[in-house]
Amino acid sequence: MAVQPIRLFGDPVLTLAAEPVTTFDKELRVLVKDLTDTMVDAPGVGLAATQIGVSLRVFTYDVDETIGHLVNPVIGLFSEEEQDGEEGCLSFPGLAFPTTRRQRVVASGFNMHGDPVTIEGSALLARCIQHEVDHLDGILFIDRLDPDQRKAAMRAIREAEWSGLTPPAVRSSPHATGGLAV
Ligand code: ZN
């Protein structure tokens, strides 16, 4: 296990676009393992590399008892159909807000060995993929909320006990995630 501290909202790394992976080496395989271990430990549905302070385009997911990862992900297809539901994020411990996402997406990229991979996801997996690819573009789920929900979210964040803590000193959240946090 190599569980890493999860960066919380307020850490600048979360709002930067991550760099594409160019070398599929041992370092990348260690990153995928660290992401997987940290996600499972949290527990979370997904985790982007930026959330452990690594600005590379890699994320992991754990949906419907399937654990996987995608390197340099690109969403090539979004369904017209949308889904509503509560969404959380491991970088916002204990918080969840109604977030509209596309019902189905198809994402392509690579596995850690450099082989091309395509993932087709609907429902929670589709939500997870959209959330994680957003992370890699420096976009957070609160940026996807409607204006009223965003106002409520910002208020809840200000009131959260973790708000304003010095990011590098923060360890993984002790809060229950209810299985919603990605
Ligand atoms: Zn997140």
Backbone and ligand atoms as CSV (ligand in chain L), in Angstrom:
chain,resi,resn,atom,element,x,y,z
A,1,MET,N,N,0.843,-1.206,0.000
A,1,MET,CA,C,0.000,0.000,0.000
A,1,MET,C,C,0.873,1.248,0.000
A,2,ALA,N,N,0.507,2.146,-0.844
A,2,ALA,CA,C,1.193,3.439,-0.811
A,2,ALA,C,C,0.126,4.525,-0.875
A,3,VAL,N,N,-0.609,4.595,0.222
A,3,VAL,CA,C,-1.678,5.596,0.286
A,3,VAL,C,C,-1.052,6.982,0.421
A,4,GLN,N,N,-1.476,7.885,-0.433
A,4,GLN,CA,C,-0.938,9.247,-0.440
A,4,GLN,C,C,-1.946,10.219,0.171
A,5,PRO,N,N,-1.468,11.355,0.701
A,5,PRO,CA,C,-2.399,12.381,1.186
A,5,PRO,C,C,-3.216,12.926,0.019
A,6,ILE,N,N,-4.512,13.111,0.251
A,6,ILE,CA,C,-5.381,13.672,-0.797
A,6,ILE,C,C,-5.421,15.195,-0.653
A,7,ARG,N,N,-5.125,15.890,-1.747
A,7,ARG,CA,C,-5.134,17.347,-1.733
A,7,ARG,C,C,-6.576,17.854,-1.652
A,8,LEU,N,N,-6.769,18.866,-0.843
A,8,LEU,CA,C,-8.103,19.413,-0.620
A,8,LEU,C,C,-8.305,20.703,-1.396
A,9,PHE,N,N,-9.588,21.031,-1.624
A,9,PHE,CA,C,-9.946,22.273,-2.295
A,9,PHE,C,C,-9.195,23.429,-1.652
A,10,GLY,N,N,-8.612,24.278,-2.486
A,10,GLY,CA,C,-7.767,25.365,-1.982
A,10,GLY,C,C,-6.321,25.126,-2.376
A,11,ASP,N,N,-5.983,23.857,-2.607
A,11,ASP,CA,C,-4.632,23.536,-3.086
A,11,ASP,C,C,-4.559,23.901,-4.568
A,12,PRO,N,N,-3.595,24.736,-4.943
A,12,PRO,CA,C,-3.530,25.202,-6.340
A,12,PRO,C,C,-3.378,24.087,-7.373
A,13,VAL,N,N,-2.831,22.952,-6.980
A,13,VAL,CA,C,-2.624,21.870,-7.963
A,13,VAL,C,C,-3.961,21.393,-8.544
A,14,LEU,N,N,-5.037,21.589,-7.781
A,14,LEU,CA,C,-6.349,21.111,-8.236
A,14,LEU,C,C,-6.950,21.968,-9.341
A,15,THR,N,N,-6.423,23.154,-9.543
A,15,THR,CA,C,-7.001,24.032,-10.573
A,15,THR,C,C,-6.064,24.207,-11.770
A,16,LEU,N,N,-5.017,23.391,-11.816
A,16,LEU,CA,C,-4.111,23.414,-12.963
A,16,LEU,C,C,-4.441,22.272,-13.914
A,17,ALA,N,N,-4.317,22.526,-15.219
A,17,ALA,CA,C,-4.459,21.441,-16.189
A,17,ALA,C,C,-3.224,20.552,-16.095
A,18,ALA,N,N,-3.459,19.246,-16.060
A,18,ALA,CA,C,-2.354,18.299,-15.929
A,18,ALA,C,C,-1.690,18.057,-17.280
A,19,GLU,N,N,-0.444,17.613,-17.235
A,19,GLU,CA,C,0.358,17.359,-18.435
A,19,GLU,C,C,0.114,15.934,-18.956
A,20,PRO,N,N,0.138,15.761,-20.258
A,20,PRO,CA,C,0.027,14.397,-20.803
A,20,PRO,C,C,1.211,13.532,-20.379
A,21,VAL,N,N,0.935,12.247,-20.188
A,21,VAL,CA,C,2.002,11.281,-19.922
A,21,VAL,C,C,2.714,10.997,-21.239
A,22,THR,N,N,4.039,11.043,-21.227
A,22,THR,CA,C,4.804,10.764,-22.449
A,22,THR,C,C,5.650,9.505,-22.320
A,23,THR,N,N,5.908,9.073,-21.077
A,23,THR,CA,C,6.752,7.899,-20.856
A,23,THR,C,C,5.997,6.873,-20.024
A,24,PHE,N,N,5.816,5.683,-20.589
A,24,PHE,CA,C,5.089,4.627,-19.886
A,24,PHE,C,C,6.113,3.731,-19.186
A,25,ASP,N,N,6.584,4.244,-18.050
A,25,ASP,CA,C,7.688,3.568,-17.356
A,25,ASP,C,C,7.254,3.116,-15.955
A,26,LYS,N,N,8.236,2.682,-15.180
A,26,LYS,CA,C,7.950,2.181,-13.837
A,26,LYS,C,C,7.330,3.277,-12.962
A,27,GLU,N,N,7.783,4.505,-13.169
A,27,GLU,CA,C,7.254,5.626,-12.386
A,27,GLU,C,C,5.735,5.760,-12.583
A,28,LEU,N,N,5.287,5.557,-13.834
A,28,LEU,CA,C,3.858,5.620,-14.126
A,28,LEU,C,C,3.115,4.473,-13.443
A,29,ARG,N,N,3.712,3.293,-13.469
A,29,ARG,CA,C,3.057,2.141,-12.829
A,29,ARG,C,C,2.945,2.352,-11.317
A,30,VAL,N,N,3.955,2.983,-10.715
A,30,VAL,CA,C,3.891,3.303,-9.282
A,30,VAL,C,C,2.787,4.337,-9.033
A,31,LEU,N,N,2.670,5.307,-9.931
A,31,LEU,CA,C,1.615,6.322,-9.786
A,31,LEU,C,C,0.237,5.665,-9.834
A,32,VAL,N,N,0.013,4.757,-10.793
A,32,VAL,CA,C,-1.285,4.078,-10.905
A,32,VAL,C,C,-1.561,3.274,-9.637
A,33,LYS,N,N,-0.538,2.632,-9.096
A,33,LYS,CA,C,-0.724,1.850,-7.867
A,33,LYS,C,C,-1.042,2.767,-6.683
A,34,ASP,N,N,-0.327,3.873,-6.575
A,34,ASP,CA,C,-0.590,4.827,-5.488
A,34,ASP,C,C,-2.016,5.380,-5.593
A,35,LEU,N,N,-2.432,5.722,-6.810
A,35,LEU,CA,C,-3.788,6.244,-7.013
A,35,LEU,C,C,-4.825,5.197,-6.613
A,36,THR,N,N,-4.593,3.961,-7.051
A,36,THR,CA,C,-5.539,2.881,-6.746
A,36,THR,C,C,-5.609,2.653,-5.240
A,37,ASP,N,N,-4.461,2.554,-4.592
A,37,ASP,CA,C,-4.435,2.320,-3.141
A,37,ASP,C,C,-5.111,3.463,-2.386
A,38,THR,N,N,-4.842,4.682,-2.802
A,38,THR,CA,C,-5.402,5.852,-2.117
A,38,THR,C,C,-6.918,5.911,-2.307
A,39,MET,N,N,-7.381,5.599,-3.539
A,39,MET,CA,C,-8.817,5.584,-3.847
A,39,MET,C,C,-9.543,4.525,-3.026
A,40,VAL,N,N,-8.970,3.333,-2.965
A,40,VAL,CA,C,-9.617,2.233,-2.242
A,40,VAL,C,C,-9.628,2.534,-0.750
A,41,ASP,N,N,-8.548,3.137,-0.252
A,41,ASP,CA,C,-8.436,3.440,1.172
A,41,ASP,C,C,-9.451,4.501,1.601
A,42,ALA,N,N,-9.791,5.432,0.698
A,42,ALA,CA,C,-10.590,6.613,1.091
A,42,ALA,C,C,-11.942,6.286,1.730
A,43,PRO,N,N,-12.861,5.462,1.232
A,43,PRO,CA,C,-12.864,4.926,-0.128
A,43,PRO,C,C,-13.538,5.895,-1.091
A,44,GLY,N,N,-13.176,5.794,-2.355
A,44,GLY,CA,C,-13.771,6.650,-3.362
A,44,GLY,C,C,-14.093,5.869,-4.624
A,45,VAL,N,N,-14.894,6.505,-5.480
A,45,VAL,CA,C,-15.305,5.898,-6.752
A,45,VAL,C,C,-14.238,6.142,-7.821
A,46,GLY,N,N,-13.478,7.218,-7.638
A,46,GLY,CA,C,-12.448,7.551,-8.613
A,46,GLY,C,C,-11.456,8.515,-7.989
A,47,LEU,N,N,-10.294,8.634,-8.631
A,47,LEU,CA,C,-9.275,9.554,-8.127
A,47,LEU,C,C,-8.386,9.989,-9.286
A,48,ALA,N,N,-8.160,11.291,-9.372
A,48,ALA,CA,C,-7.284,11.840,-10.410
A,48,ALA,C,C,-5.906,12.116,-9.812
A,49,ALA,N,N,-4.874,12.011,-10.662
A,49,ALA,CA,C,-3.497,12.189,-10.179
A,49,ALA,C,C,-3.300,13.553,-9.516
A,50,THR,N,N,-3.976,14.570,-10.031
A,50,THR,CA,C,-3.821,15.905,-9.435
A,50,THR,C,C,-4.248,15.914,-7.964
A,51,GLN,N,N,-5.164,14.995,-7.600
A,51,GLN,CA,C,-5.647,14.955,-6.220
A,51,GLN,C,C,-4.606,14.412,-5.245
A,52,ILE,N,N,-3.554,13.794,-5.769
A,52,ILE,CA,C,-2.440,13.442,-4.877
A,52,ILE,C,C,-1.200,14.276,-5.244
A,53,GLY,N,N,-1.455,15.391,-5.925
A,53,GLY,CA,C,-0.383,16.361,-6.157
A,53,GLY,C,C,0.509,16.056,-7.341
A,54,VAL,N,N,0.067,15.141,-8.216
A,54,VAL,CA,C,0.862,14.788,-9.399
A,54,VAL,C,C,0.131,15.330,-10.631
A,55,SER,N,N,0.764,16.260,-11.328
A,55,SER,CA,C,0.080,16.934,-12.428
A,55,SER,C,C,0.293,16.188,-13.752
A,56,LEU,N,N,-0.231,14.963,-13.778
A,56,LEU,CA,C,-0.167,14.118,-14.984
A,56,LEU,C,C,-1.568,13.609,-15.283
A,57,ARG,N,N,-1.853,13.360,-16.582
A,57,ARG,CA,C,-3.206,12.993,-17.004
A,57,ARG,C,C,-3.458,11.494,-16.801
A,58,VAL,N,N,-3.757,11.148,-15.554
A,58,VAL,CA,C,-4.023,9.766,-15.150
A,58,VAL,C,C,-5.140,9.776,-14.122
A,59,PHE,N,N,-6.101,8.845,-14.255
A,59,PHE,CA,C,-7.072,8.667,-13.172
A,59,PHE,C,C,-7.377,7.192,-12.981
A,60,THR,N,N,-7.899,6.877,-11.796
A,60,THR,CA,C,-8.356,5.514,-11.500
A,60,THR,C,C,-9.832,5.554,-11.167
A,61,TYR,N,N,-10.499,4.393,-11.284
A,61,TYR,CA,C,-11.919,4.306,-10.921
A,61,TYR,C,C,-12.186,2.957,-10.262
A,62,ASP,N,N,-13.257,2.945,-9.487
A,62,ASP,CA,C,-13.702,1.729,-8.806
A,62,ASP,C,C,-15.220,1.761,-8.806
A,63,VAL,N,N,-15.796,1.221,-9.869
A,63,VAL,CA,C,-17.247,1.292,-10.073
A,63,VAL,C,C,-17.759,-0.107,-10.397
A,64,ASP,N,N,-18.864,-0.496,-9.751
A,64,ASP,CA,C,-19.466,-1.818,-9.994
A,64,ASP,C,C,-18.431,-2.929,-9.854
A,65,GLU,N,N,-17.629,-2.819,-8.809
A,65,GLU,CA,C,-16.624,-3.840,-8.475
A,65,GLU,C,C,-15.550,-4.004,-9.550
A,66,THR,N,N,-15.415,-3.002,-10.407
A,66,THR,CA,C,-14.332,-3.014,-11.383
A,66,THR,C,C,-13.383,-1.861,-11.086
A,67,ILE,N,N,-12.123,-2.210,-10.841
A,67,ILE,CA,C,-11.095,-1.199,-10.620
A,67,ILE,C,C,-10.292,-1.053,-11.903
A,68,GLY,N,N,-10.108,0.186,-12.338
A,68,GLY,CA,C,-9.342,0.407,-13.560
A,68,GLY,C,C,-8.655,1.755,-13.546
A,69,HIS,N,N,-7.971,2.032,-14.626
A,69,HIS,CA,C,-7.292,3.322,-14.754
A,69,HIS,C,C,-7.254,3.720,-16.219
A,70,LEU,N,N,-7.023,4.997,-16.455
A,70,LEU,CA,C,-6.901,5.479,-17.826
A,70,LEU,C,C,-5.845,6.590,-17.843
A,71,VAL,N,N,-4.945,6.486,-18.810
A,71,VAL,CA,C,-3.859,7.456,-18.983
A,71,VAL,C,C,-4.176,8.294,-20.222
A,72,ASN,N,N,-3.941,9.589,-20.136
A,72,ASN,CA,C,-4.230,10.525,-21.240
A,72,ASN,C,C,-5.655,10.365,-21.768
A,73,PRO,N,N,-6.656,10.386,-20.882
A,73,PRO,CA,C,-8.032,10.136,-21.320
A,73,PRO,C,C,-8.597,11.266,-22.170
A,74,VAL,N,N,-9.370,10.856,-23.172
A,74,VAL,CA,C,-10.113,11.812,-24.000
A,74,VAL,C,C,-11.534,11.283,-24.113
A,75,ILE,N,N,-12.502,12.119,-23.800
A,75,ILE,CA,C,-13.895,11.697,-23.966
A,75,ILE,C,C,-14.303,12.010,-25.397
A,76,GLY,N,N,-14.598,10.945,-26.157
A,76,GLY,CA,C,-14.889,11.102,-27.574
A,76,GLY,C,C,-16.362,11.161,-27.874
A,77,LEU,N,N,-17.173,10.749,-26.912
A,77,LEU,CA,C,-18.611,10.733,-27.153
A,77,LEU,C,C,-19.355,11.013,-25.853
A,78,PHE,N,N,-20.245,11.989,-25.906
A,78,PHE,CA,C,-21.148,12.280,-24.786
A,78,PHE,C,C,-22.562,11.996,-25.270
A,79,SER,N,N,-23.357,11.262,-24.493
A,79,SER,CA,C,-24.754,11.069,-24.883
A,79,SER,C,C,-25.516,12.384,-24.728
A,80,GLU,N,N,-26.573,12.536,-25.510
A,80,GLU,CA,C,-27.458,13.691,-25.326
A,80,GLU,C,C,-28.162,13.579,-23.980
A,81,GLU,N,N,-28.499,12.340,-23.624
A,81,GLU,CA,C,-29.234,12.095,-22.379
A,81,GLU,C,C,-28.371,12.488,-21.183
A,82,GLU,N,N,-29.019,13.106,-20.192
A,82,GLU,CA,C,-28.289,13.524,-18.996
A,82,GLU,C,C,-28.721,12.696,-17.793
A,83,GLN,N,N,-27.961,12.808,-16.712
A,83,GLN,CA,C,-28.339,12.184,-15.441
A,83,GLN,C,C,-28.222,13.232,-14.341
A,84,ASP,N,N,-29.143,13.130,-13.380
A,84,ASP,CA,C,-29.071,13.983,-12.199
A,84,ASP,C,C,-28.678,13.111,-11.024
A,85,GLY,N,N,-28.147,13.718,-10.008
A,85,GLY,CA,C,-27.791,12.953,-8.817
A,85,GLY,C,C,-26.764,13.693,-7.997
A,86,GLU,N,N,-26.617,13.227,-6.768
A,86,GLU,CA,C,-25.638,13.830,-5.864
A,86,GLU,C,C,-24.242,13.411,-6.303
A,87,GLU,N,N,-23.325,14.368,-6.231
A,87,GLU,CA,C,-21.932,14.052,-6.554
A,87,GLU,C,C,-21.049,14.654,-5.477
A,88,GLY,N,N,-20.028,13.921,-5.103
A,88,GLY,CA,C,-19.061,14.423,-4.134
A,88,GLY,C,C,-17.672,14.337,-4.722
A,89,CYS,N,N,-16.682,14.650,-3.895
A,89,CYS,CA,C,-15.303,14.644,-4.367
A,89,CYS,C,C,-14.398,14.457,-3.155
A,90,LEU,N,N,-13.405,13.611,-3.285
A,90,LEU,CA,C,-12.508,13.353,-2.156
A,90,LEU,C,C,-11.719,14.602,-1.756
A,91,SER,N,N,-11.683,15.598,-2.624
A,91,SER,CA,C,-11.002,16.850,-2.290
A,91,SER,C,C,-11.931,17.837,-1.588
A,92,PHE,N,N,-13.188,17.416,-1.368
A,92,PHE,CA,C,-14.189,18.201,-0.631
A,92,PHE,C,C,-14.825,17.260,0.398
A,93,PRO,N,N,-14.090,16.879,1.438
A,93,PRO,CA,C,-14.577,15.826,2.344
A,93,PRO,C,C,-15.955,16.129,2.921
A,94,GLY,N,N,-16.826,15.132,2.845
A,94,GLY,CA,C,-18.123,15.225,3.500
A,94,GLY,C,C,-19.182,15.994,2.740
A,95,LEU,N,N,-18.852,16.566,1.588
A,95,LEU,CA,C,-19.815,17.389,0.863
A,95,LEU,C,C,-20.278,16.697,-0.422
A,96,ALA,N,N,-21.560,16.879,-0.752
A,96,ALA,CA,C,-22.095,16.364,-2.018
A,96,ALA,C,C,-23.216,17.295,-2.463
A,97,PHE,N,N,-23.323,17.483,-3.769
A,97,PHE,CA,C,-24.337,18.393,-4.314
A,97,PHE,C,C,-24.916,17.816,-5.597
A,98,PRO,N,N,-26.191,18.156,-5.898
A,98,PRO,CA,C,-26.801,17.658,-7.135
A,98,PRO,C,C,-26.041,18.205,-8.341
A,99,THR,N,N,-25.535,17.298,-9.170
A,99,THR,CA,C,-24.684,17.673,-10.295
A,99,THR,C,C,-25.169,16.953,-11.550
A,100,THR,N,N,-25.513,17.714,-12.559
A,100,THR,CA,C,-25.980,17.115,-13.813
A,100,THR,C,C,-24.788,16.690,-14.660
A,101,ARG,N,N,-24.861,15.471,-15.155
A,101,ARG,CA,C,-23.809,14.938,-16.039
A,101,ARG,C,C,-24.473,14.244,-17.213
A,102,ARG,N,N,-23.678,13.913,-18.229
A,102,ARG,CA,C,-24.183,13.097,-19.326
A,102,ARG,C,C,-24.375,11.660,-18.832
A,103,GLN,N,N,-25.393,11.010,-19.364
A,103,GLN,CA,C,-25.727,9.654,-18.921
A,103,GLN,C,C,-24.698,8.626,-19.390
A,104,ARG,N,N,-24.096,8.889,-20.559
A,104,ARG,CA,C,-23.194,7.889,-21.123
A,104,ARG,C,C,-22.036,8.600,-21.820
A,105,VAL,N,N,-20.835,8.059,-21.638
A,105,VAL,CA,C,-19.674,8.609,-22.358
A,105,VAL,C,C,-18.805,7.455,-22.862
A,106,VAL,N,N,-18.029,7.751,-23.869
A,106,VAL,CA,C,-16.996,6.821,-24.326
A,106,VAL,C,C,-15.670,7.566,-24.236
A,107,ALA,N,N,-14.760,6.989,-23.462
A,107,ALA,CA,C,-13.447,7.626,-23.270
A,107,ALA,C,C,-12.362,6.708,-23.805
A,108,SER,N,N,-11.378,7.304,-24.445
A,108,SER,CA,C,-10.247,6.504,-24.903
A,108,SER,C,C,-8.960,7.055,-24.301
A,109,GLY,N,N,-7.958,6.213,-24.282
A,109,GLY,CA,C,-6.672,6.590,-23.709
A,109,GLY,C,C,-5.772,5.378,-23.748
A,110,PHE,N,N,-4.980,5.223,-22.697
A,110,PHE,CA,C,-4.000,4.129,-22.663
A,110,PHE,C,C,-3.988,3.504,-21.275
A,111,ASN,N,N,-3.553,2.243,-21.205
A,111,ASN,CA,C,-3.277,1.679,-19.896
A,111,ASN,C,C,-1.826,2.021,-19.524
A,112,MET,N,N,-1.411,1.573,-18.339
A,112,MET,CA,C,-0.084,1.976,-17.841
A,112,MET,C,C,1.061,1.378,-18.652
A,113,HIS,N,N,0.736,0.402,-19.516
A,113,HIS,CA,C,1.777,-0.190,-20.359
A,113,HIS,C,C,1.843,0.466,-21.734
A,114,GLY,N,N,0.935,1.420,-21.972
A,114,GLY,CA,C,0.943,2.138,-23.244
A,114,GLY,C,C,0.035,1.533,-24.304
A,115,ASP,N,N,-0.768,0.529,-23.914
A,115,ASP,CA,C,-1.714,-0.057,-24.865
A,115,ASP,C,C,-2.963,0.820,-24.945
A,116,PRO,N,N,-3.524,1.005,-26.142
A,116,PRO,CA,C,-4.744,1.801,-26.277
A,116,PRO,C,C,-5.926,1.123,-25.573
A,117,VAL,N,N,-6.745,1.922,-24.907
A,117,VAL,CA,C,-7.894,1.415,-24.150
A,117,VAL,C,C,-9.096,2.315,-24.435
A,118,THR,N,N,-10.268,1.709,-24.573
A,118,THR,CA,C,-11.504,2.484,-24.681
A,118,THR,C,C,-12.448,2.021,-23.577
A,119,ILE,N,N,-13.023,2.973,-22.864
A,119,ILE,CA,C,-13.984,2.644,-21.802
A,119,ILE,C,C,-15.324,3.258,-22.156
A,120,GLU,N,N,-16.359,2.423,-22.150
A,120,GLU,CA,C,-17.704,2.937,-22.347
A,120,GLU,C,C,-18.394,2.907,-20.999
A,121,GLY,N,N,-18.890,4.041,-20.557
A,121,GLY,CA,C,-19.489,4.091,-19.231
A,121,GLY,C,C,-20.855,4.721,-19.264
A,122,SER,N,N,-21.770,4.168,-18.448
A,122,SER,CA,C,-23.053,4.820,-18.254
A,122,SER,C,C,-23.275,4.991,-16.757
A,123,ALA,N,N,-24.285,5.785,-16.409
A,123,ALA,CA,C,-24.653,6.015,-15.006
A,123,ALA,C,C,-23.424,6.428,-14.189
A,124,LEU,N,N,-23.114,5.684,-13.090
A,124,LEU,CA,C,-22.051,6.118,-12.179
A,124,LEU,C,C,-20.671,6.130,-12.856
A,125,LEU,N,N,-20.404,5.150,-13.703
A,125,LEU,CA,C,-19.096,5.150,-14.365
A,125,LEU,C,C,-18.953,6.359,-15.292
A,126,ALA,N,N,-20.031,6.703,-15.983
A,126,ALA,CA,C,-20.000,7.889,-16.856
A,126,ALA,C,C,-19.782,9.150,-16.014
A,127,ARG,N,N,-20.464,9.222,-14.881
A,127,ARG,CA,C,-20.294,10.368,-13.974
A,127,ARG,C,C,-18.838,10.456,-13.511
A,128,CYS,N,N,-18.297,9.317,-13.122
A,128,CYS,CA,C,-16.922,9.258,-12.635
A,128,CYS,C,C,-15.940,9.715,-13.718
A,129,ILE,N,N,-16.099,9.205,-14.934
A,129,ILE,CA,C,-15.167,9.563,-16.012
A,129,ILE,C,C,-15.217,11.072,-16.269
A,130,GLN,N,N,-16.430,11.636,-16.310
A,130,GLN,CA,C,-16.545,13.079,-16.564
A,130,GLN,C,C,-15.906,13.879,-15.432
A,131,HIS,N,N,-16.120,13.424,-14.191
A,131,HIS,CA,C,-15.563,14.107,-13.025
A,131,HIS,C,C,-14.031,14.061,-13.057
A,132,GLU,N,N,-13.475,12.893,-13.368
A,132,GLU,CA,C,-12.007,12.742,-13.325
A,132,GLU,C,C,-11.326,13.470,-14.485
A,133,VAL,N,N,-11.921,13.402,-15.682
A,133,VAL,CA,C,-11.316,14.123,-16.812
A,133,VAL,C,C,-11.376,15.629,-16.531
A,134,ASP,N,N,-12.463,16.086,-15.928
A,134,ASP,CA,C,-12.521,17.491,-15.492
A,134,ASP,C,C,-11.344,17.816,-14.573
A,135,HIS,N,N,-11.099,16.949,-13.571
A,135,HIS,CA,C,-9.967,17.178,-12.655
A,135,HIS,C,C,-8.678,17.420,-13.434
A,136,LEU,N,N,-8.468,16.603,-14.473
A,136,LEU,CA,C,-7.207,16.686,-15.226
A,136,LEU,C,C,-7.134,17.961,-16.057
A,137,ASP,N,N,-8.292,18.613,-16.246
A,137,ASP,CA,C,-8.317,19.926,-16.903
A,137,ASP,C,C,-8.363,21.060,-15.878
A,138,GLY,N,N,-8.236,20.728,-14.604
A,138,GLY,CA,C,-8.276,21.747,-13.557
A,138,GLY,C,C,-9.681,22.237,-13.233
A,139,ILE,N,N,-10.687,21.444,-13.655
A,139,ILE,CA,C,-12.096,21.819,-13.413
A,139,ILE,C,C,-12.628,20.963,-12.271
A,140,LEU,N,N,-13.299,21.602,-11.321
A,140,LEU,CA,C,-13.828,20.895,-10.153
A,140,LEU,C,C,-15.345,20.781,-10.255
A,141,PHE,N,N,-15.923,19.806,-9.542
A,141,PHE,CA,C,-17.360,19.571,-9.724
A,141,PHE,C,C,-18.205,20.779,-9.327
A,142,ILE,N,N,-17.691,21.608,-8.408
A,142,ILE,CA,C,-18.474,22.793,-8.034
A,142,ILE,C,C,-18.594,23.768,-9.214
A,143,ASP,N,N,-17.667,23.657,-10.182
A,143,ASP,CA,C,-17.754,24.501,-11.385
A,143,ASP,C,C,-18.911,24.071,-12.282
A,144,ARG,N,N,-19.440,22.858,-12.061
A,144,ARG,CA,C,-20.524,22.310,-12.894
A,144,ARG,C,C,-21.901,22.508,-12.266
A,145,LEU,N,N,-21.941,23.100,-11.071
A,145,LEU,CA,C,-23.222,23.260,-10.372
A,145,LEU,C,C,-23.995,24.446,-10.933
A,146,ASP,N,N,-25.325,24.390,-10.778
A,146,ASP,CA,C,-26.101,25.569,-11.172
A,146,ASP,C,C,-25.830,26.664,-10.132
A,147,PRO,N,N,-26.115,27.924,-10.477
A,147,PRO,CA,C,-25.682,29.047,-9.623
A,147,PRO,C,C,-26.135,28.958,-8.163
A,148,ASP,N,N,-27.373,28.492,-7.924
A,148,ASP,CA,C,-27.855,28.387,-6.537
A,148,ASP,C,C,-27.087,27.314,-5.774
A,149,GLN,N,N,-26.901,26.176,-6.422
A,149,GLN,CA,C,-26.173,25.088,-5.775
A,149,GLN,C,C,-24.721,25.480,-5.527
A,150,ARG,N,N,-24.174,26.233,-6.457
A,150,ARG,CA,C,-22.777,26.650,-6.294
A,150,ARG,C,C,-22.635,27.587,-5.096
A,151,LYS,N,N,-23.623,28.462,-4.943
A,151,LYS,CA,C,-23.603,29.362,-3.782
A,151,LYS,C,C,-23.659,28.556,-2.485
A,152,ALA,N,N,-24.573,27.573,-2.458
A,152,ALA,CA,C,-24.694,26.712,-1.274
A,152,ALA,C,C,-23.395,25.938,-1.042
A,153,ALA,N,N,-22.778,25.502,-2.131
A,153,ALA,CA,C,-21.529,24.738,-2.005
A,153,ALA,C,C,-20.432,25.608,-1.416
A,154,MET,N,N,-20.309,26.839,-1.906
A,154,MET,CA,C,-19.248,27.712,-1.406
A,154,MET,C,C,-19.445,28.023,0.074
A,155,ARG,N,N,-20.735,28.151,0.464
A,155,ARG,CA,C,-21.026,28.404,1.884
A,155,ARG,C,C,-20.602,27.183,2.710
A,156,ALA,N,N,-20.979,25.998,2.238
A,156,ALA,CA,C,-20.646,24.765,2.972
A,156,ALA,C,C,-19.130,24.573,3.053
A,157,ILE,N,N,-18.433,24.953,1.988
A,157,ILE,CA,C,-16.964,24.818,1.980
A,157,ILE,C,C,-16.349,25.761,3.013
A,158,ARG,N,N,-16.859,27.003,3.050
A,158,ARG,CA,C,-16.318,27.962,4.029
A,158,ARG,C,C,-16.506,27.461,5.448
A,159,GLU,N,N,-17.640,26.753,5.670
A,159,GLU,CA,C,-17.955,26.284,7.019
A,159,GLU,C,C,-17.299,24.943,7.350
A,160,ALA,N,N,-16.754,24.294,6.361
A,160,ALA,CA,C,-16.171,22.961,6.590
A,160,ALA,C,C,-14.931,23.074,7.467
A,161,GLU,N,N,-14.737,22.078,8.321
A,161,GLU,CA,C,-13.620,22.144,9.272
A,161,GLU,C,C,-12.265,22.092,8.576
A,162,TRP,N,N,-12.224,21.512,7.369
A,162,TRP,CA,C,-10.948,21.406,6.661
A,162,TRP,C,C,-10.628,22.647,5.842
A,163,SER,N,N,-11.602,23.559,5.736
A,163,SER,CA,C,-11.424,24.730,4.882
A,163,SER,C,C,-10.287,25.607,5.376
A,164,GLY,N,N,-9.382,25.974,4.464
A,164,GLY,CA,C,-8.310,26.903,4.822
A,164,GLY,C,C,-7.109,26.260,5.475
A,165,LEU,N,N,-7.138,24.938,5.635
A,165,LEU,CA,C,-5.964,24.270,6.182
A,165,LEU,C,C,-4.845,24.330,5.157
A,166,THR,N,N,-3.622,24.347,5.628
A,166,THR,CA,C,-2.481,24.370,4.714
A,166,THR,C,C,-2.442,23.057,3.941
A,167,PRO,N,N,-2.610,23.096,2.618
A,167,PRO,CA,C,-2.807,21.855,1.860
A,167,PRO,C,C,-1.783,20.747,2.082
A,168,PRO,N,N,-0.461,21.018,2.051
A,168,PRO,CA,C,0.464,19.883,2.144
A,168,PRO,C,C,0.421,19.162,3.482
A,169,ALA,N,N,-0.110,19.821,4.512
A,169,ALA,CA,C,-0.122,19.209,5.833
A,169,ALA,C,C,-1.330,18.288,6.029
A,170,VAL,N,N,-2.276,18.309,5.080
A,170,VAL,CA,C,-3.529,17.588,5.275
A,170,VAL,C,C,-3.396,16.125,4.867
A,171,ARG,N,N,-3.827,15.246,5.743
A,171,ARG,CA,C,-3.816,13.819,5.437
A,171,ARG,C,C,-5.167,13.442,4.829
A,172,SER,N,N,-5.287,12.181,4.435
A,172,SER,CA,C,-6.561,11.699,3.887
A,172,SER,C,C,-7.689,12.022,4.844
A,173,SER,N,N,-8.846,12.245,4.282
A,173,SER,CA,C,-9.985,12.640,5.088
A,173,SER,C,C,-10.488,11.514,5.975
A,174,PRO,N,N,-10.807,11.820,7.206
A,174,PRO,CA,C,-11.426,10.809,8.062
A,174,PRO,C,C,-12.942,10.718,7.864
A,175,HIS,N,N,-13.487,11.574,6.996
A,175,HIS,CA,C,-14.947,11.628,6.850
A,175,HIS,C,C,-15.469,10.483,6.002
A,176,ALA,N,N,-16.637,10.034,6.352
A,176,ALA,CA,C,-17.295,9.040,5.518
A,176,ALA,C,C,-17.640,9.690,4.182
A,177,THR,N,N,-17.493,8.935,3.113
A,177,THR,CA,C,-17.774,9.504,1.792
A,177,THR,C,C,-19.103,9.002,1.256
A,178,GLY,N,N,-19.681,8.012,1.943
A,178,GLY,CA,C,-20.978,7.501,1.496
A,178,GLY,C,C,-20.930,6.887,0.110
A,179,GLY,N,N,-19.744,6.565,-0.351
A,179,GLY,CA,C,-19.617,5.940,-1.657
A,179,GLY,C,C,-19.856,6.882,-2.805
A,180,LEU,N,N,-20.016,8.165,-2.522
A,180,LEU,CA,C,-20.346,9.121,-3.569
A,180,LEU,C,C,-19.131,9.907,-4.018
A,181,ALA,N,N,-18.098,9.904,-3.223
A,181,ALA,CA,C,-16.994,10.812,-3.495
A,181,ALA,C,C,-16.115,10.286,-4.619
A,182,VAL,N,N,-15.840,11.154,-5.567
A,182,VAL,CA,C,-14.951,10.816,-6.666
A,182,VAL,C,C,-13.871,11.864,-6.734
L,1,ZN,ZN,ZN,-12.990,14.762,-7.355
